[in-house]
């Protein structure tokens, strides 16, 4: 297990490192105990969050030499709009998907996911761009998910990623409840699969350091205290960054991970089309 992972989740999301280690160990042991000939059907949504788990899991299943693999993965369902995920469906609808949308995971799909995972965890994020450029899209929504992933790198204009930029623009001269902000961002970034705790962790980063961009009247939701009652507003520094008079990434050097890249130690920017390393 990567030794940077547990402290990161502990400090940023409030998930105790001991719980993270225990849960990860149990999941790994569960996989080890499954007979290798057993059919495993993976259910994953189209968003960045799920597709990241899917490519990691396919990498693990391949390493453990599982062969009989299938998956159900969709990005829409007739009559449900907007479609966020499988949790919106009834048991009957899920059963129909199993019989009509289940697809086997071929060696080609497996290899594509393994290469995607290697690119995702690489310390050089241009490996993701190279993977995107050569992808045959055998795993249906993986390319879309990694394209979305690149937008989480800091902008060359402000040092904020696309989600953070939208947050500041939406909150311009406006005090906003966390619940409203999360709802609006989730609807806008429907392909991201943001959870409330992940989103809160992103906002907390904007409130840290000597130049906070946001301020809140109470703590944001976290693993230990998930109640979303906070209201937020922009600070003077937030307005400066929004007006492109200050580079947040340059000033703050946020200790944050985007895939295999730690932003505190590596200056990678996103210009909307490609990554730049000045």
Number of C-alpha atoms within 10 A of each C-alpha: 8 5 7 9 13 17 16 16 17 16 12 19 20 17 18 16 16 12 12 16 13 11 12 13 12 12 10 11 11 10 14 12 8 12 9 15 11 11 14 16 16 17 16 20 21 25 24 24 17 22 25 21 13 24 24 18 16 22 21 15 18 15 10 12 11 18 16 14 20 16 18 18 23 18 15 15 16 6 7 11 8 10 18 20 20 18 10 12 13 10 10 9 12 17 12 12 15 15 10 10 14 16 15 16 19 15 12 12 17 19 18 22 26 21 16 25 22 17 22 26 16 15 15 16 21 18 17 24 20 12 19 18 10 10 16 13 14 16 21 15 20 24 24 17 20 22 15 16 19 25 21 18 27 28 23 19 19 20 25 24 20 18 19 20 16 16 18 22 15 15 17 16 12 12 14 18 16 21 14 12 16 19 12 15 18 19 14 12 16 17 22 23 20 18 12 19 21 17 21 22 20 16 21 20 18 22 19 14 12 9 15 18 24 22 20 18 11 11 16 22 22 19 15 10 11 13 12 19 13 16 18 20 18 25 18 12 17 25 19 16 21 22 12 13 13 17 18 25 23 13 12 17 16 17 12 15 15 17 20 14 19 16 18 15 11 12 17 22 25 21 14 14 10 11 20 16 12 7
